[in-house]
Amino acid sequence: MARQLIWIERQRFRGFGCSECAWVFISSSAPSGKSFDEMMRNFELQRDQEFTLHVCADHPNRQKQGNKNTD
Ligand SMILES: [Zn+2]
């Protein structure tokens, strides 16, 4: 099962996260750039990089989310 970068909306958090574990992307600093486009590019680069580098086993789900139909 391949993990995916997904958009997450919860009461306490809204942002990007991993489909297979509890990892979420929290930007450590405001994205830098001379223009909005450049800022977005830097933000996406940082996000994709951190997503690629994270290890799912380090961010276990507290309980399985019932996203999938099991029956
Ligand atoms: Zn993960």
N, CA, C, O and the ligand as a Tripos MOL2 file, in Angstrom:
@<TRIPOS>MOLECULE
protein
  285   283    72     0     0
PROTEIN
NO_CHARGES

@<TRIPOS>ATOM
      1 N           0.8470   -1.1910    0.0000 N.3       1 MET1
      2 CA          0.0000    0.0000    0.0000 C.3       1 MET1
      3 C           0.8930    1.2560    0.0000 C.2       1 MET1
      4 O           1.6680    1.4740    0.9310 O.2       1 MET1
      5 N           0.7780    2.0420   -1.0130 N.am      2 ALA2
      6 CA          1.6120    3.2370   -1.0930 C.3       2 ALA2
      7 C           1.0060    4.3680   -0.2850 C.2       2 ALA2
      8 O          -0.1990    4.6130   -0.3320 O.2       2 ALA2
      9 N           1.8450    5.0360    0.4390 N.am      3 ARG3
     10 CA          1.3540    6.1830    1.2030 C.3       3 ARG3
     11 C           1.1960    7.3820    0.2790 C.2       3 ARG3
     12 O           1.8590    7.5030   -0.7510 O.2       3 ARG3
     13 N           0.2990    8.2530    0.6860 N.am      4 GLN4
     14 CA          0.0180    9.4210   -0.1370 C.3       4 GLN4
     15 C          -0.0270   10.6710    0.7220 C.2       4 GLN4
     16 O          -0.3650   10.6340    1.9050 O.2       4 GLN4
     17 N           0.3220   11.7630    0.0950 N.am      5 LEU5
     18 CA          0.1720   13.0590    0.7520 C.3       5 LEU5
     19 C          -1.2730   13.5010    0.5930 C.2       5 LEU5
     20 O          -1.7630   13.6860   -0.5210 O.2       5 LEU5
     21 N          -1.9450   13.6670    1.7220 N.am      6 ILE6
     22 CA         -3.3720   13.9730    1.6550 C.3       6 ILE6
     23 C          -3.6920   15.2470    2.4330 C.2       6 ILE6
     24 O          -2.9410   15.6560    3.3190 O.2       6 ILE6
     25 N          -4.7940   15.8510    2.0930 N.am      7 TRP7
     26 CA         -5.2900   17.0250    2.8250 C.3       7 TRP7
     27 C          -6.1310   16.5590    3.9950 C.2       7 TRP7
     28 O          -7.0360   15.7400    3.8340 O.2       7 TRP7
     29 N          -5.8320   17.0800    5.1680 N.am      8 ILE8
     30 CA         -6.5120   16.6480    6.3780 C.3       8 ILE8
     31 C          -7.2530   17.8270    7.0000 C.2       8 ILE8
     32 O          -6.6960   18.9140    7.1550 O.2       8 ILE8
     33 N          -8.5090   17.5990    7.3520 N.am      9 GLU9
     34 CA         -9.2610   18.6280    8.0700 C.3       9 GLU9
     35 C          -9.8290   18.0490    9.3410 C.2       9 GLU9
     36 O         -10.6930   17.1720    9.3220 O.2       9 GLU9
     37 N          -9.3230   18.5600   10.4450 N.am     10 ARG10
     38 CA         -9.8330   18.1410   11.7450 C.3      10 ARG10
     39 C         -10.1280   19.3820   12.5460 C.2      10 ARG10
     40 O          -9.8590   20.5040   12.1190 O.2      10 ARG10
     41 N         -10.6980   19.1530   13.7410 N.am     11 GLN11
     42 CA        -11.0170   20.3060   14.5750 C.3      11 GLN11
     43 C          -9.7780   21.1040   14.9370 C.2      11 GLN11
     44 O          -9.8000   22.3350   14.9360 O.2      11 GLN11
     45 N          -8.6940   20.3960   15.2480 N.am     12 ARG12
     46 CA         -7.5070   21.0700   15.7350 C.3      12 ARG12
     47 C          -6.4290   21.2070   14.6760 C.2      12 ARG12
     48 O          -5.4080   21.8530   14.9160 O.2      12 ARG12
     49 N          -6.6310   20.6280   13.5390 N.am     13 PHE13
     50 CA         -5.5810   20.6880   12.5250 C.3      13 PHE13
     51 C          -6.1600   20.7120   11.1280 C.2      13 PHE13
     52 O          -7.1160   20.0030   10.8160 O.2      13 PHE13
     53 N          -5.5610   21.5430   10.2960 N.am     14 ARG14
     54 CA         -5.9390   21.5850    8.8940 C.3      14 ARG14
     55 C          -4.6590   21.7210    8.0840 C.2      14 ARG14
     56 O          -3.9180   22.6930    8.2280 O.2      14 ARG14
     57 N          -4.4140   20.7510    7.2450 N.am     15 GLY15
     58 CA         -3.1790   20.8170    6.4690 C.3      15 GLY15
     59 C          -2.8900   19.4870    5.8130 C.2      15 GLY15
     60 O          -3.7680   18.6340    5.6840 O.2      15 GLY15
     61 N          -1.6590   19.3240    5.4040 N.am     16 PHE16
     62 CA         -1.2710   18.1150    4.6940 C.3      16 PHE16
     63 C          -0.7480   17.0690    5.6580 C.2      16 PHE16
     64 O          -0.1130   17.3840    6.6640 O.2      16 PHE16
     65 N          -1.0260   15.8270    5.3300 N.am     17 GLY17
     66 CA         -0.5660   14.7300    6.1530 C.3      17 GLY17
     67 C          -0.4110   13.4690    5.3350 C.2      17 GLY17
     68 O          -0.5960   13.4570    4.1180 O.2      17 GLY17
     69 N          -0.0640   12.4020    6.0460 N.am     18 CYS18
     70 CA          0.1760   11.1210    5.3880 C.3      18 CYS18
     71 C          -1.0660   10.2490    5.4930 C.2      18 CYS18
     72 O          -1.7410   10.2280    6.5220 O.2      18 CYS18
     73 N          -1.3590    9.5260    4.4100 N.am     19 SER19
     74 CA         -2.5510    8.6740    4.3990 C.3      19 SER19
     75 C          -2.3570    7.4190    5.2350 C.2      19 SER19
     76 O          -3.3320    6.7580    5.5910 O.2      19 SER19
     77 N          -1.1140    7.0830    5.5520 N.am     20 GLU20
     78 CA         -0.8440    5.7990    6.2000 C.3      20 GLU20
     79 C          -0.3970    5.9150    7.6510 C.2      20 GLU20
     80 O          -0.2610    4.8990    8.3310 O.2      20 GLU20
     81 N          -0.1650    7.1280    8.1380 N.am     21 CYS21
     82 CA          0.2610    7.2650    9.5220 C.3      21 CYS21
     83 C          -0.1700    8.6250   10.0470 C.2      21 CYS21
     84 O          -0.8990    9.3510    9.3700 O.2      21 CYS21
     85 N           0.2710    8.9680   11.2360 N.am     22 ALA22
     86 CA         -0.1920   10.1910   11.8830 C.3      22 ALA22
     87 C           0.6690   11.4120   11.5420 C.2      22 ALA22
     88 O           0.4870   12.4840   12.1180 O.2      22 ALA22
     89 N           1.5890   11.2460   10.6190 N.am     23 TRP23
     90 CA          2.4680   12.3690   10.2540 C.3      23 TRP23
     91 C           1.6700   13.4880    9.5880 C.2      23 TRP23
     92 O           0.8100   13.2520    8.7390 O.2      23 TRP23
     93 N           1.9860   14.7080   10.0010 N.am     24 VAL24
     94 CA          1.4090   15.8720    9.3320 C.3      24 VAL24
     95 C           2.5270   16.8710    9.0490 C.2      24 VAL24
     96 O           3.5320   16.9300    9.7580 O.2      24 VAL24
     97 N           2.3250   17.6380    8.0100 N.am     25 PHE25
     98 CA          3.3220   18.6390    7.6590 C.3      25 PHE25
     99 C           3.0480   19.9300    8.4190 C.2      25 PHE25
    100 O           2.0010   20.5610    8.2740 O.2      25 PHE25
    101 N           4.0390   20.3000    9.2400 N.am     26 ILE26
    102 CA          3.9420   21.5700    9.9450 C.3      26 ILE26
    103 C           5.1230   22.4170    9.5040 C.2      26 ILE26
    104 O           6.2780   22.1040    9.7920 O.2      26 ILE26
    105 N           4.8150   23.4730    8.8130 N.am     27 SER27
    106 CA          5.8590   24.3350    8.2850 C.3      27 SER27
    107 C           6.6180   24.9840    9.4360 C.2      27 SER27
    108 O           6.0270   25.6490   10.2870 O.2      27 SER27
    109 N           7.9400   24.7840    9.4510 N.am     28 SER28
    110 CA          8.7380   25.3010   10.5580 C.3      28 SER28
    111 C           8.9370   26.8010   10.4450 C.2      28 SER28
    112 O           9.0980   27.4960   11.4480 O.2      28 SER28
    113 N           8.9240   27.2800    9.2440 N.am     29 SER29
    114 CA          9.0990   28.7170    9.0540 C.3      29 SER29
    115 C           8.2150   29.1670    7.8990 C.2      29 SER29
    116 O           7.8180   28.3620    7.0570 O.2      29 SER29
    117 N           7.9200   30.4230    7.8720 N.am     30 ALA30
    118 CA          7.1280   30.9530    6.7730 C.3      30 ALA30
    119 C           7.9110   30.7630    5.4780 C.2      30 ALA30
    120 O           9.1140   31.0180    5.4260 O.2      30 ALA30
    121 N           7.2240   30.3170    4.4420 N.am     31 PRO31
    122 CA          7.9310   30.1120    3.1780 C.3      31 PRO31
    123 C           8.4940   31.4250    2.6490 C.2      31 PRO31
    124 O           7.8520   32.4730    2.7030 O.2      31 PRO31
    125 N           9.7150   31.3280    2.1380 N.am     32 SER32
    126 CA         10.3560   32.5290    1.6340 C.3      32 SER32
    127 C          10.2300   32.5810    0.1210 C.2      32 SER32
    128 O          10.1030   31.5520   -0.5420 O.2      32 SER32
    129 N          10.2670   33.7780   -0.4070 N.am     33 GLY33
    130 CA         10.1690   33.9450   -1.8460 C.3      33 GLY33
    131 C           9.8810   35.3880   -2.1810 C.2      33 GLY33
    132 O           9.3470   36.1410   -1.3670 O.2      33 GLY33
    133 N          10.2390   35.7550   -3.3810 N.am     34 LYS34
    134 CA         10.0310   37.1500   -3.7910 C.3      34 LYS34
    135 C           8.6040   37.3730   -4.2640 C.2      34 LYS34
    136 O           8.1050   38.4990   -4.2670 O.2      34 LYS34
    137 N           7.9550   36.2870   -4.6630 N.am     35 SER35
    138 CA          6.5870   36.4220   -5.1500 C.3      35 SER35
    139 C           5.7410   35.3180   -4.5270 C.2      35 SER35
    140 O           6.2690   34.3960   -3.9050 O.2      35 SER35
    141 N           4.4380   35.4150   -4.6980 N.am     36 PHE36
    142 CA          3.5430   34.3960   -4.1660 C.3      36 PHE36
    143 C           3.8420   33.0440   -4.8050 C.2      36 PHE36
    144 O           3.8650   32.0170   -4.1270 O.2      36 PHE36
    145 N           4.0700   33.0570   -6.1150 N.am     37 ASP37
    146 CA          4.3790   31.8120   -6.8310 C.3      37 ASP37
    147 C           5.6270   31.1510   -6.2660 C.2      37 ASP37
    148 O           5.6780   29.9360   -6.0730 O.2      37 ASP37
    149 N           6.6370   31.9840   -6.0050 N.am     38 GLU38
    150 CA          7.8810   31.4430   -5.4870 C.3      38 GLU38
    151 C           7.6610   30.8930   -4.0820 C.2      38 GLU38
    152 O           8.2050   29.8450   -3.7350 O.2      38 GLU38
    153 N           6.8720   31.5900   -3.2770 N.am     39 MET39
    154 CA          6.5650   31.1080   -1.9360 C.3      39 MET39
    155 C           5.8440   29.7700   -1.9910 C.2      39 MET39
    156 O           6.1640   28.8500   -1.2390 O.2      39 MET39
    157 N           4.8680   29.6710   -2.8890 N.am     40 MET40
    158 CA          4.1350   28.4180   -3.0280 C.3      40 MET40
    159 C           5.0570   27.2890   -3.4620 C.2      40 MET40
    160 O           4.9540   26.1660   -2.9670 O.2      40 MET40
    161 N           5.9530   27.5920   -4.3850 N.am     41 ARG41
    162 CA          6.9030   26.5850   -4.8500 C.3      41 ARG41
    163 C           7.7740   26.1040   -3.7010 C.2      41 ARG41
    164 O           7.9770   24.9030   -3.5240 O.2      41 ARG41
    165 N           8.2870   27.0520   -2.9190 N.am     42 ASN42
    166 CA          9.1350   26.6910   -1.7890 C.3      42 ASN42
    167 C           8.3620   25.8950   -0.7500 C.2      42 ASN42
    168 O           8.8790   24.9400   -0.1690 O.2      42 ASN42
    169 N           7.1200   26.2970   -0.5230 N.am     43 PHE43
    170 CA          6.2640   25.5870    0.4330 C.3      43 PHE43
    171 C           6.0490   24.1470   -0.0210 C.2      43 PHE43
    172 O           6.1690   23.2140    0.7730 O.2      43 PHE43
    173 N           5.7330   23.9710   -1.3000 N.am     44 GLU44
    174 CA          5.4730   22.6270   -1.8150 C.3      44 GLU44
    175 C           6.7370   21.7770   -1.8040 C.2      44 GLU44
    176 O           6.6880   20.5800   -1.5220 O.2      44 GLU44
    177 N           7.8680   22.4020   -2.1130 N.am     45 LEU45
    178 CA          9.1360   21.6870   -2.0810 C.3      45 LEU45
    179 C           9.4290   21.1750   -0.6760 C.2      45 LEU45
    180 O           9.7750   20.0110   -0.4780 O.2      45 LEU45
    181 N           9.2810   22.0800    0.2980 N.am     46 GLN46
    182 CA          9.5370   21.7260    1.6900 C.3      46 GLN46
    183 C           8.5920   20.6200    2.1350 C.2      46 GLN46
    184 O           9.0000   19.6610    2.7900 O.2      46 GLN46
    185 N           7.3270   20.7690    1.7680 N.am     47 ARG47
    186 CA          6.3090   19.7870    2.1350 C.3      47 ARG47
    187 C           6.6180   18.4200    1.5300 C.2      47 ARG47
    188 O           6.6090   17.4080    2.2320 O.2      47 ARG47
    189 N           6.8930   18.3940    0.2260 N.am     48 ASP48
    190 CA          7.1650   17.1290   -0.4520 C.3      48 ASP48
    191 C           8.4210   16.4670    0.0900 C.2      48 ASP48
    192 O           8.4930   15.2450    0.2190 O.2      48 ASP48
    193 N           9.4070   17.2950    0.4040 N.am     49 GLN49
    194 CA         10.6570   16.7650    0.9240 C.3      49 GLN49
    195 C          10.4380   16.1100    2.2830 C.2      49 GLN49
    196 O          10.9030   14.9970    2.5280 O.2      49 GLN49
    197 N           9.7270   16.8080    3.1630 N.am     50 GLU50
    198 CA          9.4900   16.2500    4.4960 C.3      50 GLU50
    199 C           8.5960   15.0170    4.4250 C.2      50 GLU50
    200 O           8.7710   14.0720    5.1940 O.2      50 GLU50
    201 N           7.6460   15.0300    3.5080 N.am     51 PHE51
    202 CA          6.7950   13.8570    3.3330 C.3      51 PHE51
    203 C           7.6250   12.6680    2.8690 C.2      51 PHE51
    204 O           7.4500   11.5560    3.3670 O.2      51 PHE51
    205 N           8.5270   12.8980    1.9190 N.am     52 THR52
    206 CA          9.3670   11.8300    1.4000 C.3      52 THR52
    207 C          10.2870   11.2670    2.4810 C.2      52 THR52
    208 O          10.5740   10.0710    2.5090 O.2      52 THR52
    209 N          10.7460   12.1570    3.3780 N.am     53 LEU53
    210 CA         11.7410   11.7480    4.3640 C.3      53 LEU53
    211 C          11.1400   11.0880    5.6010 C.2      53 LEU53
    212 O          11.8330   10.3510    6.3030 O.2      53 LEU53
    213 N           9.8560   11.3410    5.8790 N.am     54 HIS54
    214 CA          9.3170   10.8100    7.1210 C.3      54 HIS54
    215 C           9.1620    9.2870    7.0530 C.2      54 HIS54
    216 O           8.9560    8.7070    5.9880 O.2      54 HIS54
    217 N           9.2670    8.6680    8.2240 N.am     55 VAL55
    218 CA          9.1060    7.2130    8.3190 C.3      55 VAL55
    219 C           7.7890    6.9180    9.0070 C.2      55 VAL55
    220 O           7.5740    7.3110   10.1540 O.2      55 VAL55
    221 N           6.9040    6.2210    8.2990 N.am     56 CYS56
    222 CA          5.5690    5.9700    8.8370 C.3      56 CYS56
    223 C           5.6130    5.2860   10.1970 C.2      56 CYS56
    224 O           4.7830    5.5570   11.0650 O.2      56 CYS56
    225 N           6.5800    4.4040   10.3750 N.am     57 ALA57
    226 CA          6.6670    3.6540   11.6310 C.3      57 ALA57
    227 C           6.9450    4.5690   12.8180 C.2      57 ALA57
    228 O           6.6660    4.2110   13.9630 O.2      57 ALA57
    229 N           7.4960    5.7520   12.5440 N.am     58 ASP58
    230 CA          7.7740    6.7070   13.6180 C.3      58 ASP58
    231 C           6.5430    7.5170   14.0200 C.2      58 ASP58
    232 O           6.5560    8.2210   15.0290 O.2      58 ASP58
    233 N           5.4940    7.4110   13.2330 N.am     59 HIS59
    234 CA          4.2830    8.1980   13.5060 C.3      59 HIS59
    235 C           3.0450    7.3060   13.4670 C.2      59 HIS59
    236 O           2.1620    7.4830   12.6270 O.2      59 HIS59
    237 N           2.9970    6.3520   14.3810 N.am     60 PRO60
    238 CA          1.8780    5.4020   14.3250 C.3      60 PRO60
    239 C           0.5420    6.0660   14.5980 C.2      60 PRO60
    240 O           0.4420    6.9750   15.4210 O.2      60 PRO60
    241 N          -0.4610    5.6100   13.9110 N.am     61 ASN61
    242 CA         -1.8180    6.0490   14.2080 C.3      61 ASN61
    243 C          -2.2140    5.5340   15.5800 C.2      61 ASN61
    244 O          -1.9250    4.3910   15.9340 O.2      61 ASN61
    245 N          -2.8730    6.3790   16.3410 N.am     62 ARG62
    246 CA         -3.3260    5.9250   17.6510 C.3      62 ARG62
    247 C          -4.3740    4.8390   17.4890 C.2      62 ARG62
    248 O          -4.3680    3.8450   18.2160 O.2      62 ARG62
    249 N          -5.2450    5.0250   16.5620 N.am     63 GLN63
    250 CA         -6.1790    3.9610   16.2090 C.3      63 GLN63
    251 C          -6.4810    4.0650   14.7250 C.2      63 GLN63
    252 O          -6.4500    5.1470   14.1380 O.2      63 GLN63
    253 N          -6.7630    2.9570   14.1550 N.am     64 LYS64
    254 CA         -7.0450    2.9290   12.7250 C.3      64 LYS64
    255 C          -8.2640    3.7770   12.4010 C.2      64 LYS64
    256 O          -9.3180    3.6500   13.0250 O.2      64 LYS64
    257 N          -8.0970    4.6330   11.4240 N.am     65 GLN65
    258 CA         -9.2330    5.4230   10.9780 C.3      65 GLN65
    259 C         -10.1350    4.5370   10.1180 C.2      65 GLN65
    260 O          -9.6620    3.7360    9.3120 O.2      65 GLN65
    261 N         -11.4350    4.7010   10.3100 N.am     66 GLY66
    262 CA        -12.3490    3.8620    9.5570 C.3      66 GLY66
    263 C         -12.6720    4.4220    8.1940 C.2      66 GLY66
    264 O         -13.8380    4.6210    7.8530 O.2      66 GLY66
    265 N         -11.6380    4.6750    7.4140 N.am     67 ASN67
    266 CA        -11.8380    5.2590    6.1000 C.3      67 ASN67
    267 C         -12.3440    4.2620    5.0670 C.2      67 ASN67
    268 O         -13.0730    4.6040    4.1360 O.2      67 ASN67
    269 N         -11.9340    3.0280    5.2670 N.am     68 LYS68
    270 CA        -12.2330    2.0320    4.2460 C.3      68 LYS68
    271 C         -13.4020    1.1590    4.6700 C.2      68 LYS68
    272 O         -13.5960    0.8630    5.8490 O.2      68 LYS68
    273 N         -14.1560    0.7660    3.6900 N.am     69 ASN69
    274 CA        -15.2250   -0.1750    3.9420 C.3      69 ASN69
    275 C         -14.6290   -1.5550    4.1340 C.2      69 ASN69
    276 O         -13.8840   -2.0480    3.2870 O.2      69 ASN69
    277 N         -14.9630   -2.1650    5.2460 N.am     70 THR70
    278 CA        -14.3730   -3.4620    5.5160 C.3      70 THR70
    279 C         -15.3070   -4.5960    5.1390 C.2      70 THR70
    280 O         -14.8930   -5.7550    5.1320 O.2      70 THR70
    281 N         -16.5270   -4.2960    4.8320 N.am     71 ASP71
    282 CA        -17.4420   -5.3940    4.5170 C.3      71 ASP71
    283 C         -17.7540   -5.5220    3.0390 C.2      71 ASP71
    284 O         -18.5120   -6.4070    2.6430 O.2      71 ASP71
    285 ZN          3.4170    8.1690    6.8910 Zn       72 ZN72
@<TRIPOS>BOND
     1     1     2 1
     2     2     3 1
     3     3     4 2
     4     3     5 am
     5     5     6 1
     6     6     7 1
     7     7     8 2
     8     7     9 am
     9     9    10 1
    10    10    11 1
    11    11    12 2
    12    11    13 am
    13    13    14 1
    14    14    15 1
    15    15    16 2
    16    15    17 am
    17    17    18 1
    18    18    19 1
    19    19    20 2
    20    19    21 am
    21    21    22 1
    22    22    23 1
    23    23    24 2
    24    23    25 am
    25    25    26 1
    26    26    27 1
    27    27    28 2
    28    27    29 am
    29    29    30 1
    30    30    31 1
    31    31    32 2
    32    31    33 am
    33    33    34 1
    34    34    35 1
    35    35    36 2
    36    35    37 am
    37    37    38 1
    38    38    39 1
    39    39    40 2
    40    39    41 am
    41    41    42 1
    42    42    43 1
    43    43    44 2
    44    43    45 am
    45    45    46 1
    46    46    47 1
    47    47    48 2
    48    47    49 am
    49    49    50 1
    50    50    51 1
    51    51    52 2
    52    51    53 am
    53    53    54 1
    54    54    55 1
    55    55    56 2
    56    55    57 am
    57    57    58 1
    58    58    59 1
    59    59    60 2
    60    59    61 am
    61    61    62 1
    62    62    63 1
    63    63    64 2
    64    63    65 am
    65    65    66 1
    66    66    67 1
    67    67    68 2
    68    67    69 am
    69    69    70 1
    70    70    71 1
    71    71    72 2
    72    71    73 am
    73    73    74 1
    74    74    75 1
    75    75    76 2
    76    75    77 am
    77    77    78 1
    78    78    79 1
    79    79    80 2
    80    79    81 am
    81    81    82 1
    82    82    83 1
    83    83    84 2
    84    83    85 am
    85    85    86 1
    86    86    87 1
    87    87    88 2
    88    87    89 am
    89    89    90 1
    90    90    91 1
    91    91    92 2
    92    91    93 am
    93    93    94 1
    94    94    95 1
    95    95    96 2
    96    95    97 am
    97    97    98 1
    98    98    99 1
    99    99   100 2
   100    99   101 am
   101   101   102 1
   102   102   103 1
   103   103   104 2
   104   103   105 am
   105   105   106 1
   106   106   107 1
   107   107   108 2
   108   107   109 am
   109   109   110 1
   110   110   111 1
   111   111   112 2
   112   111   113 am
   113   113   114 1
   114   114   115 1
   115   115   116 2
   116   115   117 am
   117   117   118 1
   118   118   119 1
   119   119   120 2
   120   119   121 am
   121   121   122 1
   122   122   123 1
   123   123   124 2
   124   123   125 am
   125   125   126 1
   126   126   127 1
   127   127   128 2
   128   127   129 am
   129   129   130 1
   130   130   131 1
   131   131   132 2
   132   131   133 am
   133   133   134 1
   134   134   135 1
   135   135   136 2
   136   135   137 am
   137   137   138 1
   138   138   139 1
   139   139   140 2
   140   139   141 am
   141   141   142 1
   142   142   143 1
   143   143   144 2
   144   143   145 am
   145   145   146 1
   146   146   147 1
   147   147   148 2
   148   147   149 am
   149   149   150 1
   150   150   151 1
   151   151   152 2
   152   151   153 am
   153   153   154 1
   154   154   155 1
   155   155   156 2
   156   155   157 am
   157   157   158 1
   158   158   159 1
   159   159   160 2
   160   159   161 am
   161   161   162 1
   162   162   163 1
   163   163   164 2
   164   163   165 am
   165   165   166 1
   166   166   167 1
   167   167   168 2
   168   167   169 am
   169   169   170 1
   170   170   171 1
   171   171   172 2
   172   171   173 am
   173   173   174 1
   174   174   175 1
   175   175   176 2
   176   175   177 am
   177   177   178 1
   178   178   179 1
   179   179   180 2
   180   179   181 am
   181   181   182 1
   182   182   183 1
   183   183   184 2
   184   183   185 am
   185   185   186 1
   186   186   187 1
   187   187   188 2
   188   187   189 am
   189   189   190 1
   190   190   191 1
   191   191   192 2
   192   191   193 am
   193   193   194 1
   194   194   195 1
   195   195   196 2
   196   195   197 am
   197   197   198 1
   198   198   199 1
   199   199   200 2
   200   199   201 am
   201   201   202 1
   202   202   203 1
   203   203   204 2
   204   203   205 am
   205   205   206 1
   206   206   207 1
   207   207   208 2
   208   207   209 am
   209   209   210 1
   210   210   211 1
   211   211   212 2
   212   211   213 am
   213   213   214 1
   214   214   215 1
   215   215   216 2
   216   215   217 am
   217   217   218 1
   218   218   219 1
   219   219   220 2
   220   219   221 am
   221   221   222 1
   222   222   223 1
   223   223   224 2
   224   223   225 am
   225   225   226 1
   226   226   227 1
   227   227   228 2
   228   227   229 am
   229   229   230 1
   230   230   231 1
   231   231   232 2
   232   231   233 am
   233   233   234 1
   234   234   235 1
   235   235   236 2
   236   235   237 am
   237   237   238 1
   238   238   239 1
   239   239   240 2
   240   239   241 am
   241   241   242 1
   242   242   243 1
   243   243   244 2
   244   243   245 am
   245   245   246 1
   246   246   247 1
   247   247   248 2
   248   247   249 am
   249   249   250 1
   250   250   251 1
   251   251   252 2
   252   251   253 am
   253   253   254 1
   254   254   255 1
   255   255   256 2
   256   255   257 am
   257   257   258 1
   258   258   259 1
   259   259   260 2
   260   259   261 am
   261   261   262 1
   262   262   263 1
   263   263   264 2
   264   263   265 am
   265   265   266 1
   266   266   267 1
   267   267   268 2
   268   267   269 am
   269   269   270 1
   270   270   271 1
   271   271   272 2
   272   271   273 am
   273   273   274 1
   274   274   275 1
   275   275   276 2
   276   275   277 am
   277   277   278 1
   278   278   279 1
   279   279   280 2
   280   279   281 am
   281   281   282 1
   282   282   283 1
   283   283   284 2
@<TRIPOS>SUBSTRUCTURE
     1 MET1         2 RESIDUE 1 A MET
     2 ALA2         6 RESIDUE 1 A ALA
     3 ARG3        10 RESIDUE 1 A ARG
     4 GLN4        14 RESIDUE 1 A GLN
     5 LEU5        18 RESIDUE 1 A LEU
     6 ILE6        22 RESIDUE 1 A ILE
     7 TRP7        26 RESIDUE 1 A TRP
     8 ILE8        30 RESIDUE 1 A ILE
     9 GLU9        34 RESIDUE 1 A GLU
    10 ARG10       38 RESIDUE 1 A ARG
    11 GLN11       42 RESIDUE 1 A GLN
    12 ARG12       46 RESIDUE 1 A ARG
    13 PHE13       50 RESIDUE 1 A PHE
    14 ARG14       54 RESIDUE 1 A ARG
    15 GLY15       58 RESIDUE 1 A GLY
    16 PHE16       62 RESIDUE 1 A PHE
    17 GLY17       66 RESIDUE 1 A GLY
    18 CYS18       70 RESIDUE 1 A CYS
    19 SER19       74 RESIDUE 1 A SER
    20 GLU20       78 RESIDUE 1 A GLU
    21 CYS21       82 RESIDUE 1 A CYS
    22 ALA22       86 RESIDUE 1 A ALA
    23 TRP23       90 RESIDUE 1 A TRP
    24 VAL24       94 RESIDUE 1 A VAL
    25 PHE25       98 RESIDUE 1 A PHE
    26 ILE26      102 RESIDUE 1 A ILE
    27 SER27      106 RESIDUE 1 A SER
    28 SER28      110 RESIDUE 1 A SER
    29 SER29      114 RESIDUE 1 A SER
    30 ALA30      118 RESIDUE 1 A ALA
    31 PRO31      122 RESIDUE 1 A PRO
    32 SER32      126 RESIDUE 1 A SER
    33 GLY33      130 RESIDUE 1 A GLY
    34 LYS34      134 RESIDUE 1 A LYS
    35 SER35      138 RESIDUE 1 A SER
    36 PHE36      142 RESIDUE 1 A PHE
    37 ASP37      146 RESIDUE 1 A ASP
    38 GLU38      150 RESIDUE 1 A GLU
    39 MET39      154 RESIDUE 1 A MET
    40 MET40      158 RESIDUE 1 A MET
    41 ARG41      162 RESIDUE 1 A ARG
    42 ASN42      166 RESIDUE 1 A ASN
    43 PHE43      170 RESIDUE 1 A PHE
    44 GLU44      174 RESIDUE 1 A GLU
    45 LEU45      178 RESIDUE 1 A LEU
    46 GLN46      182 RESIDUE 1 A GLN
    47 ARG47      186 RESIDUE 1 A ARG
    48 ASP48      190 RESIDUE 1 A ASP
    49 GLN49      194 RESIDUE 1 A GLN
    50 GLU50      198 RESIDUE 1 A GLU
    51 PHE51      202 RESIDUE 1 A PHE
    52 THR52      206 RESIDUE 1 A THR
    53 LEU53      210 RESIDUE 1 A LEU
    54 HIS54      214 RESIDUE 1 A HIS
    55 VAL55      218 RESIDUE 1 A VAL
    56 CYS56      222 RESIDUE 1 A CYS
    57 ALA57      226 RESIDUE 1 A ALA
    58 ASP58      230 RESIDUE 1 A ASP
    59 HIS59      234 RESIDUE 1 A HIS
    60 PRO60      238 RESIDUE 1 A PRO
    61 ASN61      242 RESIDUE 1 A ASN
    62 ARG62      246 RESIDUE 1 A ARG
    63 GLN63      250 RESIDUE 1 A GLN
    64 LYS64      254 RESIDUE 1 A LYS
    65 GLN65      258 RESIDUE 1 A GLN
    66 GLY66      262 RESIDUE 1 A GLY
    67 ASN67      266 RESIDUE 1 A ASN
    68 LYS68      270 RESIDUE 1 A LYS
    69 ASN69      274 RESIDUE 1 A ASN
    70 THR70      278 RESIDUE 1 A THR
    71 ASP71      282 RESIDUE 1 A ASP
    72 ZN72       285 GROUP 0 **** ****
